[in-house]
Amino acid sequence: MDNLKGKRIFIFQQRLWGTNFGYFLAKKLQAEGCLLGALTSTKRTHDFFVSQAEVRHEIIVSFDEILGNPEKYLAGDDFPLQEICQALQIDSVWPIARTVREYIRSYKDKYGYGFKQNVPDETIVLYIKAVYKCLKKVFSEFKPDIIIAPNFVSLHHIMFNLYAKAQGIKMISFFGCKIKGVSLFYYDYLNSEGPFFDRVEELYRGEAESQNIEKAKQYISGFRKEFKRLTYAPKIDNKKKSLRQIIKSHLAPWANIARWYWRRPEKAWEVVGVSPDFRPPYFILRDYIASKRYKHFADNFEYYPLDKIKKFIYMPLQVQPEIAIDVAAPFFSNQLEVARLVAMSLPEDYVLVVRDAPAMVGRRTPSYMEKLARTPNVKLVDYRVSTQEVLGRADLVVSFGGTTLAEAAFYSKPGIQVGDFGITLKLPNVVKHTDMTTLASKIKEVLKVNLNNQEYERKLEKYVAANYDAGYEVDFFDVWYGQDKELAESAWQIYKAEIEKLTR
């Protein structure tokens, strides 16, 4: 059958995903008779796709050319922001513009990105217009039937997604969910549309029954017996490093400096300058020293003892820059301020417990940690205290849309989400609340809710079952970076079935 023959597929060929799996996917699609287009990220990936001979592309766009010099890419063309907002069906471009970390945050000023703006507003506006020119070109010249991206993490993903939705065209990503070992297809940048969302609502309304309810019960029971850490959730490494590992760690920056002089990296993005992809020797050393200093500070900081706290609400800090905040909760990207506002809103003798994400240890400045610890009614606990220990004692979780909300669901703990991340908003323990002036009354309301009942348990089972019903028991990280041919073939069959369904 020629179900895909003649279908026009546009793929975001990003970094390792592009060369590891995206290229394999393109070859498979071409063999099915599809016409292909691509947007590449990084010069190395772009050069690979331009020089390879197996896959023919109708159009290839270099994202680096747009990001590196948007004014040059525009070549005199101009588009009013009003036109762009109307085309994307949004009221303002600025919330989504905050996702361009290379522009919004300065890597030059601080290791791990600072909160100071890296480029002028005028350059940000030029970039928005350049991305708009790019997507207009793709949609008018290539006319995609479907768009495939590894994820939705930055402005160009979001603008393509919004424009495609306005045109009635699906843009999809295959990504993890909140059930270990399961991946889903998402149709929008807020991870709030796709087969799972239709299925879970169907189950919640009682319009269907799942064949995976028993499997869901086993997952929930297993989680409560032994905490299940998601593959992409960083774990705390308490293992003592060997002498060889210590020596290798200390030599790493010098090896990177030697590589800089021996094999000079690709030229920096012109308007961006210093970035994690382009670090002259000074910044390699700066980053190494800063990370060691920050890690030493975090390991030796005088945290508040968790066992001395009686009644508390838990707010886990998020990795930043990161999708759950910068994409889905841009109005709450200042986590220090959010912690202050939540702490101000707590009733009775509750305190706010805050714990850092293990992945951020060595990236937060000492001053950041000290400000948190010295915020009224905030207790900063050791990042090495396990999530399950904190959740076991917390009465409520406040989060931007992170994994902790899902983990809280299995402990029957209520959660308040201050962002728009869709996959967690469907959890039966989560309510959305974004008005900080009325947060105090919402917290009191949610604290009265009893989740230790059969009704909640049935709904949690349906949530988990919907993931199995609509998802695939494939780890998306293995698909992204793995070299397993059998897994790649399985992933191709998953993509093929989804594309056929969407292009009928």
Secondary structure as UniProt FT lines:
FT   TURN            5..6
FT   STRAND          8..14
FT   HELIX           15..17
FT   HELIX           18..22
FT   HELIX           23..31
FT   TURN            32..33
FT   STRAND          35..41
FT   HELIX           43..51
FT   STRAND          57..62
FT   HELIX           63..68
FT   HELIX           70..74
FT   TURN            75..76
FT   HELIX           81..88
FT   HELIX           94..97
FT   TURN            98..99
FT   HELIX           101..104
FT   TURN            107..109
FT   TURN            111..112
FT   HELIX           121..137
FT   HELIX           138..142
FT   STRAND          146..148
FT   HELIX           155..166
FT   TURN            167..168
FT   STRAND          170..176
FT   TURN            180..181
FT   STRAND          183..186
FT   TURN            189..190
FT   HELIX           195..204
FT   TURN            205..206
FT   TURN            211..212
FT   HELIX           213..225
FT   TURN            231..232
FT   HELIX           243..262
FT   TURN            270..272
FT   TURN            276..277
FT   HELIX           281..300
FT   HELIX           306..308
FT   STRAND          312..316
FT   HELIX           323..327
FT   HELIX           330..332
FT   HELIX           335..344
FT   TURN            348..349
FT   STRAND          351..355
FT   HELIX           358..360
FT   TURN            361..363
FT   HELIX           366..373
FT   TURN            376..377
FT   STRAND          378..381
FT   TURN            383..384
FT   HELIX           387..393
FT   STRAND          397..399
FT   HELIX           403..410
FT   TURN            411..412
FT   STRAND          415..417
FT   HELIX           422..425
FT   TURN            428..429
FT   STRAND          430..432
FT   HELIX           436..438
FT   HELIX           439..447
FT   HELIX           454..470
FT   HELIX           476..481
FT   HELIX           485..502
//
